[in-house]
Amino acid sequence: MRFRQKMLLVMVWLLTLSYGVGGVLLIRQNFKSSLAQIKKNHEESYEMILQTVQLVNFIDIQQDFSSISSALDRMNTSESIIGMKLMKGDTVLYQNGDTVSDFTVQSEFESLIFSNNGKNYYEIKGTVKADNQPLQLIVLYDITPVYQAREMQMNTYHQVFFVLIIIGGFTAWITSYLMTKPLANVSRTARALASGDLNARVNPKRHDEIGQLGSDFDNMADQLSDNINELKWTMEHQDQFMGSFAHELKTPMTSIIGYADLLRSQSLTGEEAQEAANYIFSEGKRLEALSLKLLDLLMMKKESIKLIPTDMKQMIENLTLHLQPVYTKKNIMLESRCEPGFCMTEPDLFGSVLTNLIDNARKAIDNGGNIMVLGESIKGYYRIRVVDNGRGMPEEAIKHITEAFYRVDKSRSRAQGGAGLGLTLCKEVINLHDGTIAFASREGNGTCVTVTLKEIIR
């Protein structure tokens, strides 16, 4: 059974129970009140008749009871009185109508409700003394209208109850439909997501708990969609990585196999053999460097590092001072201008990042140029910029510059000994320092690499 049907049945059952019990109790209470009131009225009427008999008996000294009978005739005018009898012992002194019950009076006043031939009666019996002899007065009242009123109320109640159940059931069905419709929408969206439609959403228009469920479901679907897209991107990136890695291996391996086959199959002069061996050695070193960088990249993603407070001005100035002689020989001017500032770093790793960035700037300069390393403290952060006046990069290349094996100029980078992993390692190291790296470049106007770290107060 569906939840909507269960809700409908529960609502109809509660309506039936509440209205049924409430209506029956109300009619019952109303009947009891009416019956109590009519009994009170009849008892007061009986008391008045009894007092009249006593008064007439007191005045009538002849004791022939004719005055009493006349008085009873005059008082027997109520439509509810259908019988009246006055007895002295077993002798009937007066009778008008019927008394159909038969019960013994144990006290001065007793009453009885009974039914006969489809009618309901209220009979009252009492005693009064006349000439020191007890007289028994019996009055029979018709209380059928009270029971008829209850029967009419019950019939009306049953009709109203039937109509109310129909209207209530229809209202309950509409209510359950409107309440469960958002749940059906959530279910339909879940099936759409399961079938591969990642754009399916609930888009709730309500602000109650069910609407909140729809919003939470959409948030989950958004996160699921992002995770799947990220997984797809990762798989594509992994395929690209494997393709690039295979390509990187192909060129040196082809050269190594070719020169090795040349040494194996032909007689070479000493100089030719030396040249072949040198080429095999250099390509082997290239493969060794590539494998070491890949190992560093894998270890970088798994290991945590210990950061210590580092004087950034001192680190940058010492590094540039150490590299200046090498760059001067290549007709490149390397300078640094730094403001004081302290950051939490792992000095060796971060030093390798700066060295790699400066070396990339050197590779972008063809026939002499300038490299400037700038450090400045800005609003709680320390910003390091490595600026060169080399060849620069196209805008499309900046988007992929930190991807593994990516080279702006593949032939030139390979000739300079690059493996295309340097900036990938730099990005991983900077991520471990909770920092950021950004590139700005224009072809023919050089490149600016910006690294930002959180600064600490000393």
C-alpha positions as CSV (number, residue, x, y, z in Angstrom):
1,M,0.0,0.0,0.0
2,R,1.3,3.4,-1.0
3,F,2.1,6.1,1.6
4,R,-0.6,8.3,0.1
5,Q,-3.3,5.6,0.6
6,K,-2.1,5.0,4.2
7,M,-2.4,8.7,5.0
8,L,-5.9,8.8,3.5
9,L,-7.0,5.8,5.5
10,V,-5.6,7.2,8.7
11,M,-7.2,10.6,8.2
12,V,-10.6,9.1,7.4
13,W,-10.3,6.7,10.4
14,L,-9.5,9.6,12.7
15,L,-12.4,11.7,11.3
16,T,-14.8,8.7,11.7
17,L,-13.6,8.0,15.2
18,S,-13.7,11.6,16.4
19,Y,-17.0,12.6,14.8
20,G,-18.6,9.2,15.6
21,V,-17.7,9.2,19.3
22,G,-18.3,12.9,19.7
23,G,-21.7,12.8,18.0
24,V,-22.9,9.8,20.0
25,L,-21.7,11.3,23.3
26,L,-23.4,14.6,22.4
27,I,-26.8,13.0,21.6
28,R,-26.5,10.8,24.7
29,Q,-25.8,13.8,26.9
30,N,-28.6,15.8,25.3
31,F,-31.1,12.9,25.8
32,K,-30.1,12.5,29.4
33,S,-30.6,16.2,30.0
34,S,-34.0,16.2,28.3
35,L,-35.1,13.1,30.2
36,A,-33.9,14.6,33.5
37,Q,-35.8,17.8,32.8
38,I,-39.0,16.0,31.8
39,K,-38.8,13.9,34.9
40,K,-38.4,16.9,37.0
41,N,-41.4,18.6,35.4
42,H,-43.6,15.5,35.9
43,E,-42.4,15.1,39.5
44,E,-43.3,18.7,40.2
45,S,-46.7,18.1,38.5
46,Y,-47.2,15.0,40.6
47,E,-46.3,16.9,43.8
48,M,-48.9,19.6,42.9
49,I,-51.6,16.9,42.4
50,L,-50.7,15.2,45.6
51,Q,-50.9,18.5,47.6
52,T,-54.2,19.2,46.0
53,V,-55.6,15.8,47.1
54,Q,-54.3,16.5,50.7
55,L,-55.9,20.0,50.7
56,V,-59.3,18.8,49.4
57,N,-59.2,15.9,51.8
58,F,-58.6,18.3,54.7
59,I,-61.5,20.5,53.7
60,D,-63.9,17.7,52.8
61,I,-65.2,16.6,56.1
62,Q,-67.8,14.2,54.7
63,Q,-65.1,11.9,53.4
64,D,-67.1,10.7,50.4
65,F,-64.1,11.6,48.2
66,S,-66.4,13.2,45.6
67,S,-64.6,16.5,46.0
68,I,-61.3,14.8,45.5
69,S,-62.5,13.1,42.3
70,S,-63.7,16.4,41.0
71,A,-60.4,18.0,41.8
72,L,-58.5,15.2,40.0
73,D,-60.7,15.6,37.0
74,R,-60.0,19.3,36.8
75,M,-56.2,18.7,37.1
76,N,-56.1,15.9,34.5
77,T,-55.8,18.3,31.6
78,S,-52.1,17.8,30.7
79,E,-51.5,16.0,27.4
80,S,-48.7,14.1,29.0
81,I,-50.9,12.6,31.7
82,I,-52.5,9.5,30.2
83,G,-53.7,7.9,33.4
84,M,-54.5,8.7,37.0
85,K,-55.7,6.4,39.9
86,L,-56.5,7.0,43.5
87,M,-56.8,3.9,45.7
88,K,-57.6,3.2,49.3
89,G,-56.1,-0.2,50.0
90,D,-57.4,-2.4,47.1
91,T,-60.4,-0.1,46.5
92,V,-60.2,2.2,43.6
93,L,-61.6,5.6,44.6
94,Y,-60.8,7.4,41.3
95,Q,-59.5,6.3,37.9
96,N,-59.1,8.1,34.6
97,G,-57.1,6.5,31.8
98,D,-54.8,3.5,32.3
99,T,-52.0,2.6,34.7
100,V,-50.2,-0.2,33.0
101,S,-47.3,-0.9,35.4
102,D,-47.4,-3.0,38.5
103,F,-44.9,-2.3,41.3
104,T,-45.2,-2.0,45.0
105,V,-44.7,1.3,46.7
106,Q,-42.1,0.9,49.4
107,S,-42.0,4.6,50.5
108,E,-44.1,7.7,50.2
109,F,-42.8,8.4,46.6
110,E,-41.5,6.1,43.9
111,S,-41.2,6.3,40.1
112,L,-40.6,4.0,37.2
113,I,-39.8,4.4,33.5
114,F,-40.9,1.6,31.3
115,S,-42.0,0.9,27.7
116,N,-45.1,-0.9,26.4
117,N,-46.3,-1.4,22.8
118,G,-43.6,0.9,21.4
119,K,-44.3,3.8,23.8
120,N,-42.4,5.0,26.8
121,Y,-44.0,5.9,30.1
122,Y,-43.0,7.5,33.4
123,E,-45.2,6.4,36.3
124,I,-45.1,7.9,39.8
125,K,-46.7,6.4,42.9
126,G,-47.1,8.0,46.3
127,T,-49.2,7.9,49.4
128,V,-51.2,10.5,51.2
129,K,-53.2,10.1,54.5
130,A,-56.9,10.8,54.7
131,D,-58.6,10.4,58.0
132,N,-55.5,8.6,59.2
133,Q,-55.8,6.1,56.4
134,P,-53.3,6.0,53.6
135,L,-54.4,6.7,50.1
136,Q,-52.3,5.7,47.1
137,L,-52.1,8.1,44.1
138,I,-50.8,6.8,40.8
139,V,-50.1,9.1,37.8
140,L,-48.9,7.8,34.4
141,Y,-47.0,10.2,32.1
142,D,-46.3,9.7,28.4
143,I,-42.6,10.5,27.8
144,T,-42.5,9.0,24.3
145,P,-41.6,12.4,22.6
146,V,-38.3,12.5,24.5
147,Y,-37.3,9.1,23.0
148,Q,-38.7,10.1,19.6
149,A,-36.6,13.2,19.7
150,R,-33.5,11.1,20.4
151,E,-34.4,8.8,17.5
152,M,-34.8,11.8,15.2
153,Q,-31.4,13.2,16.3
154,M,-29.8,9.8,15.7
155,N,-31.3,9.6,12.2
156,T,-30.2,13.1,11.4
157,Y,-26.8,12.4,12.8
158,H,-26.4,9.3,10.7
159,Q,-27.2,11.2,7.5
160,V,-24.9,14.1,8.4
161,F,-22.2,11.6,9.4
162,F,-22.4,9.8,6.0
163,V,-22.2,13.1,4.1
164,L,-19.3,14.3,6.3
165,I,-17.4,11.1,5.8
166,I,-17.7,11.6,2.0
167,I,-16.6,15.2,2.1
168,G,-13.9,14.4,4.7
169,G,-12.6,11.5,2.6
170,F,-12.4,13.7,-0.5
171,T,-10.7,16.4,1.5
172,A,-8.3,13.9,3.0
173,W,-7.5,12.5,-0.5
174,I,-6.7,16.0,-1.8
175,T,-4.6,16.8,1.3
176,S,-2.7,13.5,1.1
177,Y,-2.1,14.1,-2.6
178,L,-0.7,17.6,-2.1
179,M,1.4,16.5,0.9
180,T,2.9,13.5,-0.9
181,K,3.3,15.1,-4.3
182,P,6.8,16.6,-3.4
183,L,7.8,13.1,-2.2
184,A,6.8,11.7,-5.6
185,N,8.9,14.5,-7.2
186,V,11.9,13.5,-5.1
187,S,11.4,9.8,-6.1
188,R,11.1,10.7,-9.7
189,T,14.3,12.8,-9.5
190,A,16.1,10.0,-7.8
191,R,15.2,7.6,-10.6
192,A,16.3,10.1,-13.2
193,L,19.7,10.5,-11.4
194,A,20.0,6.7,-11.2
195,S,19.4,6.5,-15.0
196,G,22.2,8.9,-15.7
197,D,20.5,12.3,-15.9
198,L,22.8,14.3,-13.6
199,N,20.9,17.5,-14.3
200,A,17.7,16.3,-12.8
201,R,16.6,18.3,-9.7
202,V,13.6,18.6,-7.4
203,N,13.5,22.4,-7.3
204,P,11.1,22.5,-4.3
205,K,8.7,25.5,-4.0
206,R,7.7,24.8,-0.5
207,H,9.4,25.9,2.7
208,D,8.3,23.2,5.1
209,E,10.0,20.0,6.1
210,I,9.2,18.3,2.8
211,G,10.6,21.3,1.0
212,Q,13.7,21.2,3.1
213,L,14.0,17.5,2.1
214,G,13.9,18.5,-1.5
215,S,16.5,21.2,-1.0
216,D,18.8,18.7,0.8
217,F,18.3,16.2,-2.0
218,D,19.2,18.8,-4.6
219,N,22.3,19.7,-2.6
220,M,23.2,16.0,-2.5
221,A,22.6,15.8,-6.3
222,D,24.8,18.8,-6.9
223,Q,27.6,17.3,-4.8
224,L,27.1,13.9,-6.6
225,S,27.3,15.6,-9.9
226,D,30.4,17.5,-9.0
227,N,32.1,14.3,-7.7
228,I,31.2,12.5,-10.9
229,N,32.4,15.3,-13.1
230,E,35.6,15.5,-11.0
231,L,36.0,11.7,-11.3
232,K,35.6,12.0,-15.1
233,W,38.1,14.8,-15.2
234,T,40.5,12.8,-13.1
235,M,40.2,9.8,-15.4
236,E,40.7,12.0,-18.4
237,H,43.7,13.6,-16.7
238,Q,45.0,10.2,-15.8
239,D,44.7,9.0,-19.4
240,Q,46.4,12.2,-20.5
241,F,49.1,11.6,-17.9
242,M,49.7,8.1,-19.1
243,G,49.8,9.2,-22.7
244,S,52.3,11.9,-21.9
245,F,54.4,9.6,-19.8
246,A,54.5,7.0,-22.6
247,H,55.5,9.8,-25.0
248,E,58.2,11.0,-22.7
249,L,59.6,7.4,-22.5
250,K,59.4,6.8,-26.2
251,T,62.0,9.3,-27.4
252,P,64.9,8.4,-25.0
253,M,64.1,4.7,-25.2
254,T,64.2,4.8,-29.0
255,S,67.5,6.6,-28.9
256,I,69.0,4.2,-26.3
257,I,67.9,1.1,-28.3
258,G,69.1,2.6,-31.5
259,Y,72.6,3.4,-30.2
260,A,72.8,0.2,-28.3
261,D,72.0,-1.8,-31.5
262,L,74.6,0.3,-33.4
263,L,77.2,-0.6,-30.8
264,R,76.1,-4.3,-30.9
265,S,75.9,-4.8,-34.6
266,Q,78.6,-2.6,-36.2
267,S,82.2,-2.0,-35.8
268,L,82.7,1.7,-34.8
269,T,85.7,3.8,-34.3
270,G,86.6,4.7,-30.7
271,E,85.3,8.2,-31.2
272,E,82.0,7.0,-32.6
273,A,81.6,4.4,-29.9
274,Q,82.3,7.1,-27.3
275,E,79.7,9.3,-28.8
276,A,77.1,6.5,-28.8
277,A,77.9,5.6,-25.2
278,N,77.6,9.3,-24.1
279,Y,74.2,9.6,-25.8
280,I,73.0,6.4,-24.1
281,F,74.3,7.7,-20.8
282,S,72.6,11.1,-21.1
283,E,69.3,9.6,-22.1
284,G,69.5,7.1,-19.3
285,K,70.1,10.0,-16.9
286,R,67.1,11.8,-18.4
287,L,64.9,8.7,-17.6
288,E,66.4,8.5,-14.1
289,A,65.5,12.2,-13.5
290,L,62.0,11.5,-14.8
291,S,61.5,8.5,-12.5
292,L,62.8,10.5,-9.5
293,K,60.5,13.4,-10.2
294,L,57.5,11.0,-10.5
295,L,58.5,9.4,-7.2
296,D,58.7,12.9,-5.6
297,L,55.3,13.8,-6.9
298,L,53.7,10.6,-5.5
299,M,55.4,11.0,-2.1
300,M,54.4,14.7,-2.0
301,K,50.7,13.8,-2.1
302,K,51.0,11.2,0.7
303,E,53.4,12.8,3.2
304,S,52.9,15.6,5.7
305,I,55.6,18.1,6.3
306,K,56.8,20.0,9.4
307,L,56.6,23.7,9.0
308,I,58.8,26.2,10.9
309,P,58.9,30.0,11.1
310,T,61.1,31.2,8.2
311,D,62.6,34.6,7.4
312,M,61.5,35.0,3.8
313,K,63.7,38.0,3.1
314,Q,66.8,36.1,4.2
315,M,65.8,32.9,2.4
316,I,65.3,34.7,-1.0
317,E,68.4,36.9,-0.7
318,N,70.6,33.9,0.2
319,L,69.2,31.8,-2.7
320,T,69.6,34.6,-5.3
321,L,73.1,35.3,-4.0
322,H,74.0,31.7,-4.4
323,L,72.6,31.4,-8.0
324,Q,74.0,34.8,-9.3
325,P,77.4,33.5,-10.4
326,V,75.8,30.7,-12.5
327,Y,73.4,33.0,-14.2
328,T,76.0,35.7,-14.8
329,K,77.9,33.2,-17.0
330,K,74.7,32.8,-19.1
331,N,74.5,36.6,-19.4
332,I,71.4,36.8,-17.2
333,M,71.1,39.3,-14.4
334,L,69.5,37.8,-11.3
335,E,68.4,40.3,-8.6
336,S,66.1,40.3,-5.5
337,R,64.3,43.0,-3.6
338,C,62.4,41.8,-0.5
339,E,60.7,43.3,2.5
340,P,61.0,41.6,5.9
341,G,58.4,38.9,6.6
342,F,58.0,35.5,8.3
343,C,56.0,32.5,7.1
344,M,55.6,28.9,8.2
345,T,57.6,26.8,5.6
346,E,59.7,23.7,5.2
347,P,62.8,25.6,4.1
348,D,64.3,22.9,1.9
349,L,61.1,22.2,0.0
350,F,60.2,25.9,-0.4
351,G,63.8,26.6,-1.5
352,S,63.4,24.0,-4.2
353,V,60.2,25.8,-5.4
354,L,62.0,29.1,-5.7
355,T,64.9,27.5,-7.5
356,N,62.6,25.8,-9.9
357,L,60.7,29.0,-10.7
358,I,63.9,30.9,-11.2
359,D,65.2,28.1,-13.4
360,N,62.0,28.2,-15.6
361,A,62.5,31.9,-16.0
362,R,66.1,31.2,-17.2
363,K,64.8,28.7,-19.7
364,A,62.5,31.3,-21.1
365,I,65.4,33.8,-21.8
366,D,67.3,33.2,-25.1
367,N,70.2,35.7,-25.4
368,G,70.6,37.3,-22.0
369,G,68.0,39.1,-19.9
370,N,66.8,39.9,-16.4
371,I,65.2,37.9,-13.6
372,M,63.8,39.8,-10.6
373,V,62.6,38.1,-7.4
374,L,60.3,40.4,-5.4
375,G,59.0,39.8,-1.8
376,E,56.5,42.0,-0.1
377,S,54.2,41.9,2.9
378,I,50.5,42.7,2.1
379,K,47.6,42.5,4.6
380,G,48.6,39.4,6.5
381,Y,50.2,37.6,3.5
382,Y,53.7,37.5,2.0
383,R,53.8,37.7,-1.8
384,I,56.7,36.5,-3.8
385,R,57.0,37.3,-7.5
386,V,59.5,35.9,-10.0
387,V,59.5,38.2,-13.0
388,D,61.5,37.7,-16.2
389,N,61.7,39.4,-19.6
390,G,61.8,36.2,-21.6
391,R,59.6,34.8,-24.4
392,G,56.4,34.7,-22.4
393,M,53.5,32.2,-22.9
394,P,50.2,32.3,-24.8
395,E,47.1,32.6,-22.7
396,E,46.0,29.1,-23.4
397,A,49.2,27.7,-22.1
398,I,48.7,29.3,-18.7
399,K,45.7,27.1,-18.0
400,H,47.8,23.9,-18.3
401,I,51.2,25.1,-17.1
402,T,51.0,23.1,-13.9
403,E,49.8,19.8,-15.5
404,A,52.3,16.9,-15.5
405,F,54.4,16.7,-18.7
406,Y,53.0,19.9,-20.2
407,R,55.5,22.1,-22.0
408,V,54.9,25.4,-23.7
409,D,57.7,24.7,-26.2
410,K,58.2,20.9,-26.2
411,S,61.3,20.8,-28.4
412,R,63.1,23.6,-26.5
413,S,62.2,22.2,-23.1
414,R,63.4,18.7,-24.0
415,A,66.6,20.1,-25.4
416,Q,67.1,22.0,-22.1
417,G,66.7,18.8,-20.1
418,G,63.1,19.4,-18.7
419,A,60.7,16.7,-18.0
420,G,57.6,18.8,-17.7
421,L,57.1,18.0,-14.0
422,G,58.8,20.9,-12.3
423,L,55.8,23.2,-11.9
424,T,53.6,20.3,-11.0
425,L,55.9,19.6,-8.0
426,C,56.0,23.3,-7.2
427,K,52.2,23.4,-7.0
428,E,52.0,20.4,-4.8
429,V,54.6,21.9,-2.4
430,I,52.8,25.2,-2.3
431,N,49.5,23.4,-1.5
432,L,51.2,21.7,1.4
433,H,52.1,25.2,2.7
434,D,48.4,26.3,2.2
435,G,49.6,28.8,-0.3
436,T,48.6,29.8,-3.9
437,I,50.5,30.1,-7.1
438,A,49.4,32.2,-10.1
439,F,50.8,33.0,-13.6
440,A,50.6,36.1,-15.7
441,S,52.3,36.2,-19.1
442,R,52.2,37.6,-22.6
443,E,54.1,36.4,-25.6
444,G,57.2,38.5,-26.1
445,N,56.8,40.4,-22.8
446,G,58.0,37.9,-20.2
447,T,56.3,36.1,-17.4
448,C,55.4,36.8,-13.7
449,V,54.9,33.9,-11.3
450,T,53.2,34.9,-8.0
451,V,53.4,32.8,-4.9
452,T,51.3,33.9,-1.8
453,L,51.7,32.5,1.7
454,K,50.1,33.4,5.0
455,E,52.4,35.7,7.1
456,I,53.0,35.2,10.8
457,I,53.6,38.0,13.3
458,R,56.9,37.8,15.1
